[in-house]
Amino acid sequence: ARRHVKIHGPVSIGINTEDPTVSLAVSGNVKFNNKKFISGLTAPTNGSFIVGDICWNENPTIDSYVGWICISEGSPGIWAPFGSIGRL
């Protein structure tokens, strides 16, 4: 049976040291509103993804991108870069 849970205050999942500046801290990948949010050095090359899933760039640099977004579902789907990082 499903149970509703109400939490009042900050929540940390898989975090040893809480960050008082955020309401939710999660160590690892998450799924929100049926979309996956993962991180990596490149767009995924394996796994199943749907349109709108996002891979955040773990090493953003000038002339690179904030991350990649899945534009065609599949394993791993088709990914396009987003959030061009310009020069200062």
TIKE-678340 format. One record per atom (N, C-alpha, C, O): x, y, z; residue number from 1; residue in one letter; atom name. Coordinates in pm, whole numbers. Layout:
% TIKE-678340
+--------+--------+--------+-----+------+------+
:      x :      y :      z : seq : type : atom :
+--------+--------+--------+-----+------+------+
:      X :      Y :      Z : NUM :    a :   CA :
...
+--------+--------+--------+-----+------+------+
//
This chain:
% TIKE-678340
+--------+--------+--------+-----+------+------+
:      x :      y :      z : seq : type : atom :
+--------+--------+--------+-----+------+------+
:     84 :   -119 :      0 :   1 :    a :    N :
:      0 :      0 :      0 :   1 :    a :   CA :
:     88 :    124 :      0 :   1 :    a :    C :
:    194 :    127 :     62 :   1 :    a :    O :
:     42 :    227 :    -70 :   2 :    r :    N :
:    116 :    353 :    -74 :   2 :    r :   CA :
:     87 :    435 :     49 :   2 :    r :    C :
:    -25 :    437 :    101 :   2 :    r :    O :
:    189 :    504 :     97 :   3 :    r :    N :
:    176 :    593 :    211 :   3 :    r :   CA :
:    229 :    729 :    174 :   3 :    r :    C :
:    334 :    740 :    110 :   3 :    r :    O :
:    160 :    831 :    212 :   4 :    h :    N :
:    207 :    967 :    191 :   4 :    h :   CA :
:    303 :   1003 :    304 :   4 :    h :    C :
:    276 :    976 :    421 :   4 :    h :    O :
:    414 :   1065 :    266 :   5 :    v :    N :
:    513 :   1108 :    364 :   5 :    v :   CA :
:    534 :   1258 :    349 :   5 :    v :    C :
:    559 :   1306 :    238 :   5 :    v :    O :
:    524 :   1329 :    457 :   6 :    k :    N :
:    550 :   1473 :    456 :   6 :    k :   CA :
:    678 :   1500 :    532 :   6 :    k :    C :
:    698 :   1450 :    643 :   6 :    k :    O :
:    764 :   1579 :    470 :   7 :    i :    N :
:    890 :   1615 :    534 :   7 :    i :   CA :
:    898 :   1767 :    539 :   7 :    i :    C :
:    880 :   1835 :    438 :   7 :    i :    O :
:    923 :   1818 :    655 :   8 :    h :    N :
:    936 :   1962 :    673 :   8 :    h :   CA :
:   1082 :   1991 :    708 :   8 :    h :    C :
:   1130 :   1954 :    816 :   8 :    h :    O :
:   1151 :   2057 :    616 :   9 :    g :    N :
:   1292 :   2087 :    637 :   9 :    g :   CA :
:   1379 :   2020 :    533 :   9 :    g :    C :
:   1329 :   1945 :    449 :   9 :    g :    O :
:   1509 :   2046 :    537 :  10 :    p :    N :
:   1603 :   1993 :    439 :  10 :    p :   CA :
:   1610 :   1841 :    441 :  10 :    p :    C :
:   1591 :   1778 :    545 :  10 :    p :    O :
:   1638 :   1782 :    323 :  11 :    v :    N :
:   1652 :   1637 :    309 :  11 :    v :   CA :
:   1783 :   1607 :    237 :  11 :    v :    C :
:   1815 :   1670 :    137 :  11 :    v :    O :
:   1858 :   1512 :    289 :  12 :    s :    N :
:   1981 :   1466 :    224 :  12 :    s :   CA :
:   1972 :   1317 :    202 :  12 :    s :    C :
:   1934 :   1242 :    293 :  12 :    s :    O :
:   2006 :   1271 :     81 :  13 :    i :    N :
:   2003 :   1129 :     48 :  13 :    i :   CA :
:   2142 :   1089 :      3 :  13 :    i :    C :
:   2192 :   1139 :    -98 :  13 :    i :    O :
:   2206 :    998 :     76 :  14 :    g :    N :
:   2339 :    952 :     42 :  14 :    g :   CA :
:   2447 :   1057 :     62 :  14 :    g :    C :
:   2553 :   1050 :      0 :  14 :    g :    O :
:   2421 :   1155 :    148 :  15 :    i :    N :
:   2514 :   1266 :    173 :  15 :    i :   CA :
:   2563 :   1256 :    318 :  15 :    i :    C :
:   2482 :   1243 :    410 :  15 :    i :    O :
:   2695 :   1262 :    337 :  16 :    n :    N :
:   2749 :   1257 :    473 :  16 :    n :   CA :
:   2753 :   1394 :    539 :  16 :    n :    C :
:   2734 :   1405 :    660 :  16 :    n :    O :
:   2777 :   1498 :    460 :  17 :    t :    N :
:   2786 :   1633 :    514 :  17 :    t :   CA :
:   2675 :   1717 :    453 :  17 :    t :    C :
:   2674 :   1740 :    332 :  17 :    t :    O :
:   2583 :   1763 :    535 :  18 :    e :    N :
:   2470 :   1842 :    486 :  18 :    e :   CA :
:   2516 :   1979 :    437 :  18 :    e :    C :
:   2610 :   2037 :    491 :  18 :    e :    O :
:   2446 :   2030 :    335 :  19 :    d :    N :
:   2470 :   2165 :    283 :  19 :    d :   CA :
:   2353 :   2250 :    328 :  19 :    d :    C :
:   2242 :   2231 :    278 :  19 :    d :    O :
:   2373 :   2343 :    419 :  20 :    p :    N :
:   2262 :   2422 :    473 :  20 :    p :   CA :
:   2200 :   2519 :    371 :  20 :    p :    C :
:   2098 :   2582 :    401 :  20 :    p :    O :
:   2259 :   2532 :    252 :  21 :    t :    N :
:   2207 :   2626 :    153 :  21 :    t :   CA :
:   2107 :   2562 :     56 :  21 :    t :    C :
:   2053 :   2632 :    -29 :  21 :    t :    O :
:   2082 :   2431 :     67 :  22 :    v :    N :
:   1988 :   2364 :    -23 :  22 :    v :   CA :
:   1882 :   2288 :     55 :  22 :    v :    C :
:   1905 :   2246 :    169 :  22 :    v :    O :
:   1767 :   2271 :     -6 :  23 :    s :    N :
:   1657 :   2198 :     58 :  23 :    s :   CA :
:   1663 :   2049 :     31 :  23 :    s :    C :
:   1614 :   1970 :    111 :  23 :    s :    O :
:   1724 :   2010 :    -83 :  24 :    l :    N :
:   1735 :   1869 :   -120 :  24 :    l :   CA :
:   1873 :   1842 :   -175 :  24 :    l :    C :
:   1915 :   1906 :   -271 :  24 :    l :    O :
:   1945 :   1749 :   -116 :  25 :    a :    N :
:   2077 :   1709 :   -163 :  25 :    a :   CA :
:   2075 :   1558 :   -187 :  25 :    a :    C :
:   2034 :   1481 :   -101 :  25 :    a :    O :
:   2119 :   1518 :   -307 :  26 :    v :    N :
:   2119 :   1377 :   -344 :  26 :    v :   CA :
:   2255 :   1340 :   -400 :  26 :    v :    C :
:   2309 :   1412 :   -484 :  26 :    v :    O :
:   2311 :   1231 :   -354 :  27 :    s :    N :
:   2436 :   1180 :   -409 :  27 :    s :   CA :
:   2401 :   1073 :   -512 :  27 :    s :    C :
:   2355 :    965 :   -476 :  27 :    s :    O :
:   2424 :   1103 :   -639 :  28 :    g :    N :
:   2395 :   1007 :   -744 :  28 :    g :   CA :
:   2288 :   1056 :   -839 :  28 :    g :    C :
:   2239 :   1169 :   -827 :  28 :    g :    O :
:   2253 :    970 :   -933 :  29 :    n :    N :
:   2153 :   1003 :  -1034 :  29 :    n :   CA :
:   2014 :   1016 :   -972 :  29 :    n :    C :
:   1985 :    955 :   -870 :  29 :    n :    O :
:   1929 :   1097 :  -1035 :  30 :    v :    N :
:   1793 :   1114 :   -988 :  30 :    v :   CA :
:   1695 :   1107 :  -1104 :  30 :    v :    C :
:   1734 :   1122 :  -1220 :  30 :    v :    O :
:   1571 :   1083 :  -1073 :  31 :    k :    N :
:   1463 :   1088 :  -1170 :  31 :    k :   CA :
:   1360 :   1183 :  -1114 :  31 :    k :    C :
:   1313 :   1167 :  -1002 :  31 :    k :    O :
:   1324 :   1284 :  -1195 :  32 :    f :    N :
:   1230 :   1387 :  -1152 :  32 :    f :   CA :
:   1132 :   1411 :  -1265 :  32 :    f :    C :
:   1173 :   1437 :  -1378 :  32 :    f :    O :
:   1003 :   1403 :  -1236 :  33 :    n :    N :
:    900 :   1424 :  -1336 :  33 :    n :   CA :
:    921 :   1334 :  -1458 :  33 :    n :    C :
:    903 :   1376 :  -1572 :  33 :    n :    O :
:    958 :   1208 :  -1430 :  34 :    n :    N :
:    982 :   1103 :  -1529 :  34 :    n :   CA :
:   1104 :   1128 :  -1618 :  34 :    n :    C :
:   1116 :   1066 :  -1723 :  34 :    n :    O :
:   1194 :   1219 :  -1578 :  35 :    k :    N :
:   1316 :   1246 :  -1654 :  35 :    k :   CA :
:   1437 :   1211 :  -1568 :  35 :    k :    C :
:   1441 :   1243 :  -1450 :  35 :    k :    O :
:   1537 :   1144 :  -1630 :  36 :    k :    N :
:   1660 :   1112 :  -1560 :  36 :    k :   CA :
:   1755 :   1231 :  -1565 :  36 :    k :    C :
:   1762 :   1301 :  -1666 :  36 :    k :    O :
:   1826 :   1252 :  -1457 :  37 :    f :    N :
:   1931 :   1352 :  -1447 :  37 :    f :   CA :
:   2055 :   1280 :  -1398 :  37 :    f :    C :
:   2063 :   1238 :  -1282 :  37 :    f :    O :
:   2153 :   1265 :  -1487 :  38 :    i :    N :
:   2276 :   1195 :  -1454 :  38 :    i :   CA :
:   2392 :   1291 :  -1482 :  38 :    i :    C :
:   2370 :   1404 :  -1525 :  38 :    i :    O :
:   2514 :   1246 :  -1458 :  39 :    s :    N :
:   2630 :   1328 :  -1491 :  39 :    s :   CA :
:   2737 :   1240 :  -1555 :  39 :    s :    C :
:   2740 :   1119 :  -1534 :  39 :    s :    O :
:   2824 :   1303 :  -1634 :  40 :    g :    N :
:   2931 :   1230 :  -1700 :  40 :    g :   CA :
:   3026 :   1325 :  -1770 :  40 :    g :    C :
:   3004 :   1446 :  -1774 :  40 :    g :    O :
:   3131 :   1268 :  -1825 :  41 :    l :    N :
:   3228 :   1348 :  -1899 :  41 :    l :   CA :
:   3189 :   1363 :  -2045 :  41 :    l :    C :
:   3240 :   1451 :  -2115 :  41 :    l :    O :
:   3098 :   1275 :  -2092 :  42 :    t :    N :
:   3047 :   1280 :  -2228 :  42 :    t :   CA :
:   2901 :   1236 :  -2225 :  42 :    t :    C :
:   2851 :   1191 :  -2122 :  42 :    t :    O :
:   2834 :   1250 :  -2337 :  43 :    a :    N :
:   2697 :   1199 :  -2348 :  43 :    a :   CA :
:   2700 :   1048 :  -2326 :  43 :    a :    C :
:   2800 :    984 :  -2359 :  43 :    a :    O :
:   2594 :    989 :  -2271 :  44 :    p :    N :
:   2591 :    845 :  -2246 :  44 :    p :   CA :
:   2613 :    762 :  -2372 :  44 :    p :    C :
:   2569 :    799 :  -2481 :  44 :    p :    O :
:   2681 :    650 :  -2356 :  45 :    t :    N :
:   2704 :    556 :  -2465 :  45 :    t :   CA :
:   2636 :    422 :  -2438 :  45 :    t :    C :
:   2639 :    332 :  -2523 :  45 :    t :    O :
:   2574 :    408 :  -2321 :  46 :    n :    N :
:   2497 :    287 :  -2292 :  46 :    n :   CA :
:   2387 :    321 :  -2192 :  46 :    n :    C :
:   2391 :    425 :  -2127 :  46 :    n :    O :
:   2290 :    233 :  -2181 :  47 :    g :    N :
:   2175 :    256 :  -2095 :  47 :    g :   CA :
:   2055 :    298 :  -2177 :  47 :    g :    C :
:   2069 :    334 :  -2294 :  47 :    g :    O :
:   1938 :    293 :  -2117 :  48 :    s :    N :
:   1813 :    331 :  -2184 :  48 :    s :   CA :
:   1769 :    469 :  -2140 :  48 :    s :    C :
:   1768 :    500 :  -2021 :  48 :    s :    O :
:   1733 :    553 :  -2238 :  49 :    f :    N :
:   1696 :    691 :  -2208 :  49 :    f :   CA :
:   1576 :    731 :  -2291 :  49 :    f :    C :
:   1548 :    673 :  -2396 :  49 :    f :    O :
:   1504 :    834 :  -2243 :  50 :    i :    N :
:   1390 :    889 :  -2316 :  50 :    i :   CA :
:   1417 :   1036 :  -2346 :  50 :    i :    C :
:   1505 :   1098 :  -2288 :  50 :    i :    O :
:   1340 :   1090 :  -2438 :  51 :    v :    N :
:   1353 :   1230 :  -2476 :  51 :    v :   CA :
:   1339 :   1319 :  -2352 :  51 :    v :    C :
:   1245 :   1305 :  -2274 :  51 :    v :    O :
:   1434 :   1409 :  -2334 :  52 :    g :    N :
:   1431 :   1501 :  -2221 :  52 :    g :   CA :
:   1523 :   1462 :  -2107 :  52 :    g :    C :
:   1547 :   1543 :  -2018 :  52 :    g :    O :
:   1575 :   1338 :  -2106 :  53 :    d :    N :
:   1673 :   1301 :  -2004 :  53 :    d :   CA :
:   1796 :   1389 :  -2023 :  53 :    d :    C :
:   1829 :   1427 :  -2135 :  53 :    d :    O :
:   1864 :   1421 :  -1913 :  54 :    i :    N :
:   1979 :   1512 :  -1917 :  54 :    i :   CA :
:   2101 :   1448 :  -1853 :  54 :    i :    C :
:   2092 :   1383 :  -1749 :  54 :    i :    O :
:   2215 :   1468 :  -1917 :  55 :    c :    N :
:   2345 :   1431 :  -1862 :  55 :    c :   CA :
:   2423 :   1559 :  -1840 :  55 :    c :    C :
:   2459 :   1628 :  -1936 :  55 :    c :    O :
:   2450 :   1593 :  -1714 :  56 :    w :    N :
:   2526 :   1714 :  -1681 :  56 :    w :   CA :
:   2675 :   1688 :  -1700 :  56 :    w :    C :
:   2725 :   1582 :  -1660 :  56 :    w :    O :
:   2746 :   1783 :  -1760 :  57 :    n :    N :
:   2889 :   1772 :  -1783 :  57 :    n :   CA :
:   2964 :   1782 :  -1651 :  57 :    n :    C :
:   2953 :   1883 :  -1581 :  57 :    n :    O :
:   3041 :   1678 :  -1617 :  58 :    e :    N :
:   3117 :   1678 :  -1492 :  58 :    e :   CA :
:   3241 :   1766 :  -1497 :  58 :    e :    C :
:   3300 :   1798 :  -1394 :  58 :    e :    O :
:   3281 :   1807 :  -1618 :  59 :    n :    N :
:   3401 :   1888 :  -1633 :  59 :    n :   CA :
:   3378 :   2002 :  -1733 :  59 :    n :    C :
:   3442 :   2005 :  -1838 :  59 :    n :    O :
:   3286 :   2095 :  -1702 :  60 :    p :    N :
:   3258 :   2203 :  -1797 :  60 :    p :   CA :
:   3377 :   2299 :  -1809 :  60 :    p :    C :
:   3438 :   2337 :  -1709 :  60 :    p :    O :
:   3406 :   2336 :  -1932 :  61 :    t :    N :
:   3516 :   2428 :  -1959 :  61 :    t :   CA :
:   3470 :   2527 :  -2066 :  61 :    t :    C :
:   3367 :   2508 :  -2129 :  61 :    t :    O :
:   3548 :   2632 :  -2085 :  62 :    i :    N :
:   3518 :   2730 :  -2190 :  62 :    i :   CA :
:   3516 :   2657 :  -2324 :  62 :    i :    C :
:   3598 :   2569 :  -2350 :  62 :    i :    O :
:   3422 :   2695 :  -2408 :  63 :    d :    N :
:   3401 :   2634 :  -2540 :  63 :    d :   CA :
:   3350 :   2491 :  -2534 :  63 :    d :    C :
:   3358 :   2418 :  -2633 :  63 :    d :    O :
:   3297 :   2449 :  -2418 :  64 :    s :    N :
:   3231 :   2319 :  -2410 :  64 :    s :   CA :
:   3084 :   2344 :  -2378 :  64 :    s :    C :
:   3032 :   2451 :  -2407 :  64 :    s :    O :
:   3017 :   2247 :  -2319 :  65 :    y :    N :
:   2874 :   2257 :  -2293 :  65 :    y :   CA :
:   2842 :   2225 :  -2148 :  65 :    y :    C :
:   2917 :   2156 :  -2079 :  65 :    y :    O :
:   2728 :   2275 :  -2103 :  66 :    v :    N :
:   2679 :   2246 :  -1968 :  66 :    v :   CA :
:   2643 :   2098 :  -1958 :  66 :    v :    C :
:   2659 :   2037 :  -1852 :  66 :    v :    O :
:   2596 :   2042 :  -2067 :  67 :    g :    N :
:   2560 :   1900 :  -2067 :  67 :    g :   CA :
:   2501 :   1857 :  -2199 :  67 :    g :    C :
:   2517 :   1924 :  -2301 :  67 :    g :    O :
:   2432 :   1743 :  -2195 :  68 :    w :    N :
:   2371 :   1684 :  -2315 :  68 :    w :   CA :
:   2228 :   1645 :  -2282 :  68 :    w :    C :
:   2198 :   1605 :  -2169 :  68 :    w :    O :
:   2140 :   1657 :  -2380 :  69 :    i :    N :
:   2000 :   1621 :  -2361 :  69 :    i :   CA :
:   1962 :   1515 :  -2464 :  69 :    i :    C :
:   2002 :   1523 :  -2580 :  69 :    i :    O :
:   1884 :   1418 :  -2421 :  70 :    c :    N :
:   1841 :   1311 :  -2510 :  70 :    c :   CA :
:   1730 :   1366 :  -2600 :  70 :    c :    C :
:   1628 :   1416 :  -2552 :  70 :    c :    O :
:   1750 :   1356 :  -2733 :  71 :    i :    N :
:   1652 :   1408 :  -2828 :  71 :    i :   CA :
:   1579 :   1297 :  -2904 :  71 :    i :    C :
:   1487 :   1324 :  -2980 :  71 :    i :    O :
:   1620 :   1172 :  -2882 :  72 :    s :    N :
:   1552 :   1057 :  -2941 :  72 :    s :   CA :
:   1576 :    938 :  -2851 :  72 :    s :    C :
:   1690 :    899 :  -2826 :  72 :    s :    O :
:   1467 :    878 :  -2800 :  73 :    e :    N :
:   1483 :    771 :  -2702 :  73 :    e :   CA :
:   1551 :    650 :  -2762 :  73 :    e :    C :
:   1549 :    627 :  -2883 :  73 :    e :    O :
:   1612 :    571 :  -2673 :  74 :    g :    N :
:   1677 :    449 :  -2717 :  74 :    g :   CA :
:   1784 :    406 :  -2620 :  74 :    g :    C :
:   1790 :    453 :  -2506 :  74 :    g :    O :
:   1868 :    315 :  -2667 :  75 :    s :    N :
:   1978 :    262 :  -2585 :  75 :    s :   CA :
:   2109 :    286 :  -2659 :  75 :    s :    C :
:   2152 :    195 :  -2730 :  75 :    s :    O :
:   2174 :    396 :  -2647 :  76 :    p :    N :
:   2152 :    500 :  -2548 :  76 :    p :   CA :
:   2065 :    616 :  -2595 :  76 :    p :    C :
:   2050 :    713 :  -2521 :  76 :    p :    O :
:   2008 :    611 :  -2713 :  77 :    g :    N :
:   1933 :    724 :  -2766 :  77 :    g :   CA :
:   2025 :    819 :  -2841 :  77 :    g :    C :
:   2143 :    791 :  -2857 :  77 :    g :    O :
:   1971 :    929 :  -2886 :  78 :    i :    N :
:   2050 :   1032 :  -2954 :  78 :    i :   CA :
:   2060 :   1152 :  -2862 :  78 :    i :    C :
:   1960 :   1198 :  -2806 :  78 :    i :    O :
:   2182 :   1202 :  -2846 :  79 :    w :    N :
:   2209 :   1310 :  -2752 :  79 :    w :   CA :
:   2263 :   1433 :  -2824 :  79 :    w :    C :
:   2340 :   1422 :  -2919 :  79 :    w :    O :
:   2221 :   1551 :  -2779 :  80 :    a :    N :
:   2267 :   1677 :  -2834 :  80 :    a :   CA :
:   2322 :   1763 :  -2719 :  80 :    a :    C :
:   2264 :   1764 :  -2610 :  80 :    a :    O :
:   2431 :   1836 :  -2743 :  81 :    p :    N :
:   2484 :   1924 :  -2638 :  81 :    p :   CA :
:   2392 :   2043 :  -2617 :  81 :    p :    C :
:   2322 :   2086 :  -2709 :  81 :    p :    O :
:   2392 :   2097 :  -2495 :  82 :    f :    N :
:   2317 :   2220 :  -2467 :  82 :    f :   CA :
:   2397 :   2308 :  -2373 :  82 :    f :    C :
:   2485 :   2261 :  -2301 :  82 :    f :    O :
:   2365 :   2434 :  -2374 :  83 :    g :    N :
:   2429 :   2529 :  -2283 :  83 :    g :   CA :
:   2572 :   2557 :  -2319 :  83 :    g :    C :
:   2663 :   2524 :  -2243 :  83 :    g :    O :
:   2595 :   2617 :  -2433 :  84 :    s :    N :
:   2729 :   2652 :  -2477 :  84 :    s :   CA :
:   2795 :   2744 :  -2373 :  84 :    s :    C :
:   2735 :   2842 :  -2329 :  84 :    s :    O :
:   2918 :   2710 :  -2337 :  85 :    i :    N :
:   2993 :   2791 :  -2241 :  85 :    i :   CA :
:   3090 :   2879 :  -2318 :  85 :    i :    C :
:   3185 :   2830 :  -2378 :  85 :    i :    O :
:   3065 :   3009 :  -2316 :  86 :    g :    N :
:   3146 :   3104 :  -2392 :  86 :    g :   CA :
:   3267 :   3151 :  -2314 :  86 :    g :    C :
:   3291 :   3111 :  -2200 :  86 :    g :    O :
:   3341 :   3235 :  -2377 :  87 :    r :    N :
:   3462 :   3294 :  -2314 :  87 :    r :   CA :
:   3421 :   3409 :  -2223 :  87 :    r :    C :
:   3317 :   3472 :  -2245 :  87 :    r :    O :
:   3501 :   3436 :  -2125 :  88 :    l :    N :
:   3477 :   3545 :  -2031 :  88 :    l :   CA :
:   3501 :   3678 :  -2096 :  88 :    l :    C :
:   3486 :   3782 :  -2032 :  88 :    l :    O :
+--------+--------+--------+-----+------+------+
//
